[in-house]
Amino acid sequence: MPLTMNREVFITCAVTGSGGTQDRSPHVPRSPAEIANSAIDAAKAGAAIVHCHVRDPETGKPSRDLKYYREVTERIRDSATDVVLNLTAGMGGDIVFGGVESPLPPVKGTDMVGATERMEHVADCLPEICTLDCGTMNFAEADYVMTNTPGMLRAMGKMMTDLGVLAEVEAFDTGHLWFAKELVKEGVLKNPALVQLCMGVPWGAPNDLNTFMAMVNNVPSDWNWSAFSLGRDQMAYVAAAVLAGGNVRVGLEDNLWLGKGQLATNAQLVERAVTVIETMGARVITPAEVRTRLGLTKRAPRSR
């Protein structure tokens, strides 16, 4: 099918993620204050949406602690910088099996909890968007599985809809898009849905352009979508996503580098994405325009 370039593009910045990057770059934010400040800087650089995980401030390891999410949320909302807040709901679905001969019981690193607990911080903070990893998937680690059963996804998706929080479907393969369409058909998620195409994450969809276009062509035409890839391919996918009619995601969750030997900040990655988008003849849209497009309502700071 012919490509239809998107000329009104929104940028999402994935600020810190849950990967083991905390000791690979001094720019990966750890504390709630660092995460919020990095998100605000990314917004000032042109990101309309900031996608946030939280980490233990001392170790930098991923966390589900409600107090950290609450502090990040309040710091961003209390700032003078407008941005759409997108919190992860992907934590709490991790199983690490005991090895190929003795897989059960699960071993250290397992963090598998129920739907309500996985959604606790979303219900408390009420971000405008939160993520829904729309399938179970093997990652690069030998015995680790990101676990999202159909029942779990239906339960979490309904909670998001009932809370008035827009689910961003994280699609790591075409089957995830297939199930997302089923969730919309069942009324669990509202139509049109929002999708993030996650390319090049082992062992999901590889980031070659044929696979990318297969993913794009499986997104319903009236849905909103964006895409990213990892590492050195991050900026190439800014261009590819815009050319294919979508929006873009950059940030330290997916890539630590601005260039060879040059560690990036989130703001620098957003600035580079803005340059790519504008050089292509498109325009980067604002948080207010994103809210209009996606049907979002801006949340006020928490009353004290």
C-alpha positions as protocol buffer text, in pm:
chain_id: "A"
residue {
  index: 1
  type: MET
  ca { x: 0 y: 0 z: 0 }
}
residue {
  index: 2
  type: PRO
  ca { x: 123 y: 357 z: -60 }
}
residue {
  index: 3
  type: LEU
  ca { x: 281 y: 541 z: 230 }
}
residue {
  index: 4
  type: THR
  ca { x: 103 y: 844 z: 372 }
}
residue {
  index: 5
  type: MET
  ca { x: 346 y: 1058 z: 564 }
}
residue {
  index: 6
  type: ASN
  ca { x: 231 y: 1205 z: 895 }
}
residue {
  index: 7
  type: ARG
  ca { x: 280 y: 1582 z: 889 }
}
residue {
  index: 8
  type: GLU
  ca { x: 148 y: 1649 z: 1243 }
}
residue {
  index: 9
  type: VAL
  ca { x: 369 y: 1436 z: 1471 }
}
residue {
  index: 10
  type: PHE
  ca { x: 376 y: 1390 z: 1846 }
}
residue {
  index: 11
  type: ILE
  ca { x: 688 y: 1279 z: 2030 }
}
residue {
  index: 12
  type: THR
  ca { x: 686 y: 1048 z: 2332 }
}
residue {
  index: 13
  type: CYS
  ca { x: 995 y: 1043 z: 2551 }
}
residue {
  index: 14
  type: ALA
  ca { x: 1050 y: 715 z: 2741 }
}
residue {
  index: 15
  type: VAL
  ca { x: 1243 y: 863 z: 3030 }
}
residue {
  index: 16
  type: THR
  ca { x: 1409 y: 578 z: 3220 }
}
residue {
  index: 17
  type: GLY
  ca { x: 1249 y: 233 z: 3167 }
}
residue {
  index: 18
  type: SER
  ca { x: 1308 y: -76 z: 3379 }
}
residue {
  index: 19
  type: GLY
  ca { x: 1616 y: -220 z: 3210 }
}
residue {
  index: 20
  type: GLY
  ca { x: 1958 y: -260 z: 3370 }
}
residue {
  index: 21
  type: THR
  ca { x: 2091 y: 69 z: 3233 }
}
residue {
  index: 22
  type: GLN
  ca { x: 2136 y: 250 z: 3563 }
}
residue {
  index: 23
  type: ASP
  ca { x: 2513 y: 196 z: 3571 }
}
residue {
  index: 24
  type: ARG
  ca { x: 2575 y: 239 z: 3198 }
}
residue {
  index: 25
  type: SER
  ca { x: 2511 y: 611 z: 3179 }
}
residue {
  index: 26
  type: PRO
  ca { x: 2513 y: 892 z: 3438 }
}
residue {
  index: 27
  type: HIS
  ca { x: 2217 y: 1046 z: 3255 }
}
residue {
  index: 28
  type: VAL
  ca { x: 1973 y: 764 z: 3337 }
}
residue {
  index: 29
  type: PRO
  ca { x: 1755 y: 917 z: 3610 }
}
residue {
  index: 30
  type: ARG
  ca { x: 1701 y: 719 z: 3932 }
}
residue {
  index: 31
  type: SER
  ca { x: 1525 y: 922 z: 4200 }
}
residue {
  index: 32
  type: PRO
  ca { x: 1173 y: 1060 z: 4156 }
}
residue {
  index: 33
  type: ALA
  ca { x: 1319 y: 1411 z: 4140 }
}
residue {
  index: 34
  type: GLU
  ca { x: 1568 y: 1310 z: 3869 }
}
residue {
  index: 35
  type: ILE
  ca { x: 1300 y: 1129 z: 3670 }
}
residue {
  index: 36
  type: ALA
  ca { x: 1060 y: 1423 z: 3691 }
}
residue {
  index: 37
  type: ASN
  ca { x: 1329 y: 1677 z: 3602 }
}
residue {
  index: 38
  type: SER
  ca { x: 1443 y: 1469 z: 3303 }
}
residue {
  index: 39
  type: ALA
  ca { x: 1081 y: 1439 z: 3188 }
}
residue {
  index: 40
  type: ILE
  ca { x: 1030 y: 1815 z: 3221 }
}
residue {
  index: 41
  type: ASP
  ca { x: 1349 y: 1883 z: 3025 }
}
residue {
  index: 42
  type: ALA
  ca { x: 1229 y: 1643 z: 2753 }
}
residue {
  index: 43
  type: ALA
  ca { x: 897 y: 1828 z: 2737 }
}
residue {
  index: 44
  type: LYS
  ca { x: 1075 y: 2160 z: 2701 }
}
residue {
  index: 45
  type: ALA
  ca { x: 1273 y: 2006 z: 2414 }
}
residue {
  index: 46
  type: GLY
  ca { x: 955 y: 1909 z: 2229 }
}
residue {
  index: 47
  type: ALA
  ca { x: 811 y: 1589 z: 2377 }
}
residue {
  index: 48
  type: ALA
  ca { x: 433 y: 1610 z: 2410 }
}
residue {
  index: 49
  type: ILE
  ca { x: 416 y: 1286 z: 2613 }
}
residue {
  index: 50
  type: VAL
  ca { x: 653 y: 1150 z: 2879 }
}
residue {
  index: 51
  type: HIS
  ca { x: 646 y: 777 z: 2955 }
}
residue {
  index: 52
  type: CYS
  ca { x: 769 y: 707 z: 3308 }
}
residue {
  index: 53
  type: HIS
  ca { x: 880 y: 409 z: 3513 }
}
residue {
  index: 54
  type: VAL
  ca { x: 1025 y: 455 z: 3862 }
}
residue {
  index: 55
  type: ARG
  ca { x: 1343 y: 319 z: 4019 }
}
residue {
  index: 56
  type: ASP
  ca { x: 1486 y: 269 z: 4364 }
}
residue {
  index: 57
  type: PRO
  ca { x: 1675 y: 596 z: 4424 }
}
residue {
  index: 58
  type: GLU
  ca { x: 1971 y: 417 z: 4586 }
}
residue {
  index: 59
  type: THR
  ca { x: 2027 y: 120 z: 4355 }
}
residue {
  index: 60
  type: GLY
  ca { x: 1860 y: 240 z: 4036 }
}
residue {
  index: 61
  type: LYS
  ca { x: 1676 y: -90 z: 4006 }
}
residue {
  index: 62
  type: PRO
  ca { x: 1315 y: -90 z: 3879 }
}
residue {
  index: 63
  type: SER
  ca { x: 1044 y: -42 z: 4139 }
}
residue {
  index: 64
  type: ARG
  ca { x: 666 y: -52 z: 4176 }
}
residue {
  index: 65
  type: ASP
  ca { x: 664 y: 161 z: 4491 }
}
residue {
  index: 66
  type: LEU
  ca { x: 357 y: 383 z: 4496 }
}
residue {
  index: 67
  type: LYS
  ca { x: 533 y: 669 z: 4675 }
}
residue {
  index: 68
  type: TYR
  ca { x: 785 y: 705 z: 4393 }
}
residue {
  index: 69
  type: TYR
  ca { x: 511 y: 719 z: 4128 }
}
residue {
  index: 70
  type: ARG
  ca { x: 320 y: 971 z: 4335 }
}
residue {
  index: 71
  type: GLU
  ca { x: 626 y: 1196 z: 4372 }
}
residue {
  index: 72
  type: VAL
  ca { x: 709 y: 1180 z: 4001 }
}
residue {
  index: 73
  type: THR
  ca { x: 348 y: 1262 z: 3911 }
}
residue {
  index: 74
  type: GLU
  ca { x: 322 y: 1553 z: 4152 }
}
residue {
  index: 75
  type: ARG
  ca { x: 654 y: 1703 z: 4049 }
}
residue {
  index: 76
  type: ILE
  ca { x: 560 y: 1695 z: 3680 }
}
residue {
  index: 77
  type: ARG
  ca { x: 211 y: 1833 z: 3738 }
}
residue {
  index: 78
  type: ASP
  ca { x: 333 y: 2103 z: 3974 }
}
residue {
  index: 79
  type: SER
  ca { x: 587 y: 2227 z: 3720 }
}
residue {
  index: 80
  type: ALA
  ca { x: 519 y: 2514 z: 3483 }
}
residue {
  index: 81
  type: THR
  ca { x: 581 y: 2284 z: 3184 }
}
residue {
  index: 82
  type: ASP
  ca { x: 280 y: 2125 z: 3017 }
}
residue {
  index: 83
  type: VAL
  ca { x: 316 y: 1760 z: 2915 }
}
residue {
  index: 84
  type: VAL
  ca { x: 95 y: 1451 z: 2887 }
}
residue {
  index: 85
  type: LEU
  ca { x: 184 y: 1194 z: 3154 }
}
residue {
  index: 86
  type: ASN
  ca { x: 207 y: 826 z: 3055 }
}
residue {
  index: 87
  type: LEU
  ca { x: 287 y: 580 z: 3336 }
}
residue {
  index: 88
  type: THR
  ca { x: 390 y: 219 z: 3281 }
}
residue {
  index: 89
  type: ALA
  ca { x: 157 y: -58 z: 3396 }
}
residue {
  index: 90
  type: GLY
  ca { x: 400 y: -326 z: 3280 }
}
residue {
  index: 91
  type: MET
  ca { x: 562 y: -400 z: 3616 }
}
residue {
  index: 92
  type: GLY
  ca { x: 443 y: -698 z: 3817 }
}
residue {
  index: 93
  type: GLY
  ca { x: 426 y: -947 z: 3530 }
}
residue {
  index: 94
  type: ASP
  ca { x: 775 y: -1096 z: 3555 }
}
residue {
  index: 95
  type: ILE
  ca { x: 844 y: -1468 z: 3595 }
}
residue {
  index: 96
  type: VAL
  ca { x: 1197 y: -1609 z: 3612 }
}
residue {
  index: 97
  type: PHE
  ca { x: 1185 y: -1986 z: 3585 }
}
residue {
  index: 98
  type: GLY
  ca { x: 1428 y: -2212 z: 3768 }
}
residue {
  index: 99
  type: GLY
  ca { x: 1601 y: -2352 z: 3462 }
}
residue {
  index: 100
  type: VAL
  ca { x: 1526 y: -2598 z: 3186 }
}
residue {
  index: 101
  type: GLU
  ca { x: 1523 y: -2909 z: 3408 }
}
residue {
  index: 102
  type: SER
  ca { x: 1359 y: -2758 z: 3717 }
}
residue {
  index: 103
  type: PRO
  ca { x: 1150 y: -2463 z: 3602 }
}
residue {
  index: 104
  type: LEU
  ca { x: 927 y: -2458 z: 3911 }
}
residue {
  index: 105
  type: PRO
  ca { x: 915 y: -2293 z: 4153 }
}
residue {
  index: 106
  type: PRO
  ca { x: 1011 y: -1957 z: 4000 }
}
residue {
  index: 107
  type: VAL
  ca { x: 1335 y: -1806 z: 4128 }
}
residue {
  index: 108
  type: LYS
  ca { x: 1474 y: -1470 z: 4237 }
}
residue {
  index: 109
  type: GLY
  ca { x: 1370 y: -1189 z: 4007 }
}
residue {
  index: 110
  type: THR
  ca { x: 1010 y: -1307 z: 3980 }
}
residue {
  index: 111
  type: ASP
  ca { x: 761 y: -1028 z: 4043 }
}
residue {
  index: 112
  type: MET
  ca { x: 416 y: -1158 z: 3956 }
}
residue {
  index: 113
  type: VAL
  ca { x: 116 y: -990 z: 4119 }
}
residue {
  index: 114
  type: GLY
  ca { x: -254 y: -947 z: 4051 }
}
residue {
  index: 115
  type: ALA
  ca { x: -423 y: -697 z: 3822 }
}
residue {
  index: 116
  type: THR
  ca { x: -536 y: -463 z: 4100 }
}
residue {
  index: 117
  type: GLU
  ca { x: -186 y: -441 z: 4248 }
}
residue {
  index: 118
  type: ARG
  ca { x: -34 y: -381 z: 3904 }
}
residue {
  index: 119
  type: MET
  ca { x: -278 y: -95 z: 3859 }
}
residue {
  index: 120
  type: GLU
  ca { x: -251 y: 57 z: 4208 }
}
residue {
  index: 121
  type: HIS
  ca { x: -29 y: 347 z: 4106 }
}
residue {
  index: 122
  type: VAL
  ca { x: -244 y: 420 z: 3800 }
}
residue {
  index: 123
  type: ALA
  ca { x: -560 y: 439 z: 4013 }
}
residue {
  index: 124
  type: ASP
  ca { x: -382 y: 666 z: 4261 }
}
residue {
  index: 125
  type: CYS
  ca { x: -199 y: 898 z: 4020 }
}
residue {
  index: 126
  type: LEU
  ca { x: -454 y: 898 z: 3734 }
}
residue {
  index: 127
  type: PRO
  ca { x: -214 y: 969 z: 3447 }
}
residue {
  index: 128
  type: GLU
  ca { x: -371 y: 1060 z: 3116 }
}
residue {
  index: 129
  type: ILE
  ca { x: -220 y: 747 z: 2956 }
}
residue {
  index: 130
  type: CYS
  ca { x: -80 y: 418 z: 3086 }
}
residue {
  index: 131
  type: THR
  ca { x: 70 y: 125 z: 2901 }
}
residue {
  index: 132
  type: LEU
  ca { x: -81 y: -218 z: 2840 }
}
residue {
  index: 133
  type: ASP
  ca { x: 176 y: -476 z: 2722 }
}
residue {
  index: 134
  type: CYS
  ca { x: -61 y: -672 z: 2503 }
}
residue {
  index: 135
  type: GLY
  ca { x: 87 y: -1022 z: 2524 }
}
residue {
  index: 136
  type: THR
  ca { x: 329 y: -1261 z: 2690 }
}
residue {
  index: 137
  type: MET
  ca { x: 682 y: -1256 z: 2552 }
}
residue {
  index: 138
  type: ASN
  ca { x: 1030 y: -1401 z: 2591 }
}
residue {
  index: 139
  type: PHE
  ca { x: 1295 y: -1136 z: 2633 }
}
residue {
  index: 140
  type: ALA
  ca { x: 1668 y: -1186 z: 2581 }
}
residue {
  index: 141
  type: GLU
  ca { x: 1724 y: -1347 z: 2922 }
}
residue {
  index: 142
  type: ALA
  ca { x: 1729 y: -1729 z: 2917 }
}
residue {
  index: 143
  type: ASP
  ca { x: 1451 y: -1809 z: 3165 }
}
residue {
  index: 144
  type: TYR
  ca { x: 1264 y: -1478 z: 3201 }
}
residue {
  index: 145
  type: VAL
  ca { x: 913 y: -1434 z: 3064 }
}
residue {
  index: 146
  type: MET
  ca { x: 709 y: -1112 z: 3055 }
}
residue {
  index: 147
  type: THR
  ca { x: 371 y: -1258 z: 3144 }
}
residue {
  index: 148
  type: ASN
  ca { x: 43 y: -1099 z: 3036 }
}
residue {
  index: 149
  type: THR
  ca { x: -237 y: -1352 z: 3003 }
}
residue {
  index: 150
  type: PRO
  ca { x: -560 y: -1275 z: 2815 }
}
residue {
  index: 151
  type: GLY
  ca { x: -746 y: -1271 z: 3147 }
}
residue {
  index: 152
  type: MET
  ca { x: -496 y: -1033 z: 3304 }
}
residue {
  index: 153
  type: LEU
  ca { x: -508 y: -800 z: 3004 }
}
residue {
  index: 154
  type: ARG
  ca { x: -888 y: -795 z: 3000 }
}
residue {
  index: 155
  type: ALA
  ca { x: -893 y: -712 z: 3372 }
}
residue {
  index: 156
  type: MET
  ca { x: -628 y: -440 z: 3351 }
}
residue {
  index: 157
  type: GLY
  ca { x: -773 y: -295 z: 3031 }
}
residue {
  index: 158
  type: LYS
  ca { x: -1118 y: -265 z: 3190 }
}
residue {
  index: 159
  type: MET
  ca { x: -965 y: -93 z: 3493 }
}
residue {
  index: 160
  type: MET
  ca { x: -793 y: 159 z: 3267 }
}
residue {
  index: 161
  type: THR
  ca { x: -1113 y: 231 z: 3078 }
}
residue {
  index: 162
  type: ASP
  ca { x: -1318 y: 262 z: 3399 }
}
residue {
  index: 163
  type: LEU
  ca { x: -1060 y: 503 z: 3545 }
}
residue {
  index: 164
  type: GLY
  ca { x: -1071 y: 722 z: 3234 }
}
residue {
  index: 165
  type: VAL
  ca { x: -704 y: 652 z: 3160 }
}
residue {
  index: 166
  type: LEU
  ca { x: -621 y: 586 z: 2795 }
}
residue {
  index: 167
  type: ALA
  ca { x: -445 y: 253 z: 2742 }
}
residue {
  index: 168
  type: GLU
  ca { x: -141 y: 267 z: 2517 }
}
residue {
  index: 169
  type: VAL
  ca { x: -116 y: -82 z: 2369 }
}
residue {
  index: 170
  type: GLU
  ca { x: 248 y: -192 z: 2364 }
}
residue {
  index: 171
  type: ALA
  ca { x: 270 y: -427 z: 2063 }
}
residue {
  index: 172
  type: PHE
  ca { x: 589 y: -633 z: 2042 }
}
residue {
  index: 173
  type: ASP
  ca { x: 458 y: -859 z: 1764 }
}
residue {
  index: 174
  type: THR
  ca { x: 163 y: -888 z: 1525 }
}
residue {
  index: 175
  type: GLY
  ca { x: -29 y: -1120 z: 1758 }
}
residue {
  index: 176
  type: HIS
  ca { x: -38 y: -843 z: 2017 }
}
residue {
  index: 177
  type: LEU
  ca { x: -218 y: -621 z: 1767 }
}
residue {
  index: 178
  type: TRP
  ca { x: -459 y: -906 z: 1691 }
}
residue {
  index: 179
  type: PHE
  ca { x: -549 y: -930 z: 2061 }
}
residue {
  index: 180
  type: ALA
  ca { x: -573 y: -551 z: 2096 }
}
residue {
  index: 181
  type: LYS
  ca { x: -836 y: -550 z: 1821 }
}
residue {
  index: 182
  type: GLU
  ca { x: -1024 y: -819 z: 2014 }
}
residue {
  index: 183
  type: LEU
  ca { x: -1015 y: -603 z: 2329 }
}
residue {
  index: 184
  type: VAL
  ca { x: -1166 y: -313 z: 2134 }
}
residue {
  index: 185
  type: LYS
  ca { x: -1428 y: -545 z: 1980 }
}
residue {
  index: 186
  type: GLU
  ca { x: -1524 y: -667 z: 2328 }
}
residue {
  index: 187
  type: GLY
  ca { x: -1551 y: -311 z: 2460 }
}
residue {
  index: 188
  type: VAL
  ca { x: -1264 y: -356 z: 2707 }
}
residue {
  index: 189
  type: LEU
  ca { x: -1072 y: -75 z: 2533 }
}
residue {
  index: 190
  type: LYS
  ca { x: -1229 y: 222 z: 2362 }
}
residue {
  index: 191
  type: ASN
  ca { x: -1211 y: 280 z: 1988 }
}
residue {
  index: 192
  type: PRO
  ca { x: -998 y: 432 z: 1845 }
}
residue {
  index: 193
  type: ALA
  ca { x: -711 y: 277 z: 2041 }
}
residue {
  index: 194
  type: LEU
  ca { x: -357 y: 406 z: 2087 }
}
residue {
  index: 195
  type: VAL
  ca { x: -69 y: 174 z: 1991 }
}
residue {
  index: 196
  type: GLN
  ca { x: 306 y: 177 z: 2042 }
}
residue {
  index: 197
  type: LEU
  ca { x: 492 y: -47 z: 1794 }
}
residue {
  index: 198
  type: CYS
  ca { x: 796 y: -185 z: 1978 }
}
residue {
  index: 199
  type: MET
  ca { x: 1052 y: -293 z: 1720 }
}
residue {
  index: 200
  type: GLY
  ca { x: 1375 y: -484 z: 1762 }
}
residue {
  index: 201
  type: VAL
  ca { x: 1313 y: -603 z: 2120 }
}
residue {
  index: 202
  type: PRO
  ca { x: 1442 y: -961 z: 2156 }
}
residue {
  index: 203
  type: TRP
  ca { x: 1244 y: -1180 z: 2090 }
}
residue {
  index: 204
  type: GLY
  ca { x: 959 y: -981 z: 1946 }
}
residue {
  index: 205
  type: ALA
  ca { x: 922 y: -822 z: 1604 }
}
residue {
  index: 206
  type: PRO
  ca { x: 1264 y: -764 z: 1441 }
}
residue {
  index: 207
  type: ASN
  ca { x: 1322 y: -408 z: 1331 }
}
residue {
  index: 208
  type: ASP
  ca { x: 1363 y: -468 z: 957 }
}
residue {
  index: 209
  type: LEU
  ca { x: 1137 y: -254 z: 741 }
}
residue {
  index: 210
  type: ASN
  ca { x: 935 y: -544 z: 600 }
}
residue {
  index: 211
  type: THR
  ca { x: 833 y: -650 z: 951 }
}
residue {
  index: 212
  type: PHE
  ca { x: 774 y: -289 z: 1050 }
}
residue {
  index: 213
  type: MET
  ca { x: 532 y: -237 z: 762 }
}
residue {
  index: 214
  type: ALA
  ca { x: 357 y: -564 z: 848 }
}
residue {
  index: 215
  type: MET
  ca { x: 302 y: -419 z: 1196 }
}
residue {
  index: 216
  type: VAL
  ca { x: 186 y: -84 z: 1055 }
}
residue {
  index: 217
  type: ASN
  ca { x: -56 y: -255 z: 816 }
}
residue {
  index: 218
  type: ASN
  ca { x: -211 y: -445 z: 1109 }
}
residue {
  index: 219
  type: VAL
  ca { x: -304 y: -123 z: 1290 }
}
residue {
  index: 220
  type: PRO
  ca { x: -662 y: -15 z: 1205 }
}
residue {
  index: 221
  type: SER
  ca { x: -664 y: 300 z: 997 }
}
residue {
  index: 222
  type: ASP
  ca { x: -857 y: 504 z: 1253 }
}
residue {
  index: 223
  type: TRP
  ca { x: -625 y: 420 z: 1545 }
}
residue {
  index: 224
  type: ASN
  ca { x: -338 y: 641 z: 1661 }
}
residue {
  index: 225
  type: TRP
  ca { x: 8 y: 487 z: 1669 }
}
residue {
  index: 226
  type: SER
  ca { x: 375 y: 553 z: 1717 }
}
residue {
  index: 227
  type: ALA
  ca { x: 687 y: 340 z: 1696 }
}
residue {
  index: 228
  type: PHE
  ca { x: 1040 y: 302 z: 1821 }
}
residue {
  index: 229
  type: SER
  ca { x: 1343 y: 80 z: 1790 }
}
residue {
  index: 230
  type: LEU
  ca { x: 1644 y: 29 z: 2013 }
}
residue {
  index: 231
  type: GLY
  ca { x: 1996 y: 165 z: 2026 }
}
residue {
  index: 232
  type: ARG
  ca { x: 2152 y: 308 z: 1714 }
}
residue {
  index: 233
  type: ASP
  ca { x: 1832 y: 249 z: 1515 }
}
residue {
  index: 234
  type: GLN
  ca { x: 1627 y: 484 z: 1733 }
}
residue {
  index: 235
  type: MET
  ca { x: 1659 y: 789 z: 1508 }
}
residue {
  index: 236
  type: ALA
  ca { x: 1618 y: 587 z: 1190 }
}
residue {
  index: 237
  type: TYR
  ca { x: 1281 y: 478 z: 1326 }
}
residue {
  index: 238
  type: VAL
  ca { x: 1184 y: 839 z: 1389 }
}
residue {
  index: 239
  type: ALA
  ca { x: 1205 y: 889 z: 1014 }
}
residue {
  index: 240
  type: ALA
  ca { x: 1047 y: 552 z: 931 }
}
residue {
  index: 241
  type: ALA
  ca { x: 749 y: 608 z: 1162 }
}
residue {
  index: 242
  type: VAL
  ca { x: 677 y: 955 z: 1025 }
}
residue {
  index: 243
  type: LEU
  ca { x: 709 y: 832 z: 666 }
}
residue {
  index: 244
  type: ALA
  ca { x: 470 y: 544 z: 738 }
}
residue {
  index: 245
  type: GLY
  ca { x: 208 y: 777 z: 888 }
}
residue {
  index: 246
  type: GLY
  ca { x: 280 y: 745 z: 1260 }
}
residue {
  index: 247
  type: ASN
  ca { x: 427 y: 924 z: 1558 }
}
residue {
  index: 248
  type: VAL
  ca { x: 758 y: 866 z: 1735 }
}
residue {
  index: 249
  type: ARG
  ca { x: 915 y: 761 z: 2063 }
}
residue {
  index: 250
  type: VAL
  ca { x: 1270 y: 830 z: 2178 }
}
residue {
  index: 251
  type: GLY
  ca { x: 1440 y: 832 z: 2516 }
}
residue {
  index: 252
  type: LEU
  ca { x: 1687 y: 663 z: 2748 }
}
residue {
  index: 253
  type: GLU
  ca { x: 1460 y: 363 z: 2806 }
}
residue {
  index: 254
  type: ASP
  ca { x: 1545 y: 251 z: 2452 }
}
residue {
  index: 255
  type: ASN
  ca { x: 1880 y: 411 z: 2368 }
}
residue {
  index: 256
  type: LEU
  ca { x: 2164 y: 567 z: 2567 }
}
residue {
  index: 257
  type: TRP
  ca { x: 2359 y: 722 z: 2281 }
}
residue {
  index: 258
  type: LEU
  ca { x: 2341 y: 1043 z: 2080 }
}
residue {
  index: 259
  type: GLY
  ca { x: 2633 y: 939 z: 1861 }
}
residue {
  index: 260
  type: LYS
  ca { x: 2943 y: 722 z: 1868 }
}
residue {
  index: 261
  type: GLY
  ca { x: 3104 y: 764 z: 2209 }
}
residue {
  index: 262
  type: GLN
  ca { x: 2854 y: 1034 z: 2312 }
}
residue {
  index: 263
  type: LEU
  ca { x: 2607 y: 949 z: 2588 }
}
residue {
  index: 264
  type: ALA
  ca { x: 2275 y: 1128 z: 2549 }
}
residue {
  index: 265
  type: THR
  ca { x: 2027 y: 1298 z: 2778 }
}
residue {
  index: 266
  type: ASN
  ca { x: 1656 y: 1261 z: 2721 }
}
residue {
  index: 267
  type: ALA
  ca { x: 1633 y: 1623 z: 2612 }
}
residue {
  index: 268
  type: GLN
  ca { x: 1908 y: 1574 z: 2354 }
}
residue {
  index: 269
  type: LEU
  ca { x: 1732 y: 1271 z: 2206 }
}
residue {
  index: 270
  type: VAL
  ca { x: 1408 y: 1468 z: 2180 }
}
residue {
  index: 271
  type: GLU
  ca { x: 1590 y: 1762 z: 2020 }
}
residue {
  index: 272
  type: ARG
  ca { x: 1744 y: 1527 z: 1762 }
}
residue {
  index: 273
  type: ALA
  ca { x: 1399 y: 1378 z: 1689 }
}
residue {
  index: 274
  type: VAL
  ca { x: 1255 y: 1727 z: 1642 }
}
residue {
  index: 275
  type: THR
  ca { x: 1529 y: 1802 z: 1389 }
}
residue {
  index: 276
  type: VAL
  ca { x: 1458 y: 1481 z: 1195 }
}
residue {
  index: 277
  type: ILE
  ca { x: 1083 y: 1544 z: 1190 }
}
residue {
  index: 278
  type: GLU
  ca { x: 1109 y: 1907 z: 1087 }
}
residue {
  index: 279
  type: THR
  ca { x: 1371 y: 1831 z: 822 }
}
residue {
  index: 280
  type: MET
  ca { x: 1119 y: 1589 z: 670 }
}
residue {
  index: 281
  type: GLY
  ca { x: 872 y: 1876 z: 639 }
}
residue {
  index: 282
  type: ALA
  ca { x: 646 y: 1772 z: 927 }
}
residue {
  index: 283
  type: ARG
  ca { x: 549 y: 1964 z: 1240 }
}
residue {
  index: 284
  type: VAL
  ca { x: 589 y: 1857 z: 1603 }
}
residue {
  index: 285
  type: ILE
  ca { x: 259 y: 1907 z: 1785 }
}
residue {
  index: 286
  type: THR
  ca { x: 200 y: 2026 z: 2140 }
}
residue {
  index: 287
  type: PRO
  ca { x: 57 y: 1850 z: 2446 }
}
residue {
  index: 288
  type: ALA
  ca { x: -270 y: 2044 z: 2403 }
}
residue {
  index: 289
  type: GLU
  ca { x: -298 y: 1922 z: 2044 }
}
residue {
  index: 290
  type: VAL
  ca { x: -227 y: 1565 z: 2155 }
}
residue {
  index: 291
  type: ARG
  ca { x: -508 y: 1587 z: 2412 }
}
residue {
  index: 292
  type: THR
  ca { x: -746 y: 1699 z: 2140 }
}
residue {
  index: 293
  type: ARG
  ca { x: -638 y: 1422 z: 1904 }
}
residue {
  index: 294
  type: LEU
  ca { x: -654 y: 1145 z: 2166 }
}
residue {
  index: 295
  type: GLY
  ca { x: -954 y: 1274 z: 2360 }
}
residue {
  index: 296
  type: LEU
  ca { x: -762 y: 1330 z: 2684 }
}
residue {
  index: 297
  type: THR
  ca { x: -847 y: 1552 z: 2979 }
}
residue {
  index: 298
  type: LYS
  ca { x: -562 y: 1734 z: 3149 }
}
residue {
  index: 299
  type: ARG
  ca { x: -523 y: 1635 z: 3513 }
}
residue {
  index: 300
  type: ALA
  ca { x: -482 y: 1905 z: 3776 }
}
residue {
  index: 301
  type: PRO
  ca { x: -209 y: 1897 z: 4040 }
}
residue {
  index: 302
  type: ARG
  ca { x: -306 y: 1703 z: 4355 }
}
residue {
  index: 303
  type: SER
  ca { x: -483 y: 1932 z: 4604 }
}
residue {
  index: 304
  type: ARG
  ca { x: -298 y: 1971 z: 4932 }
}
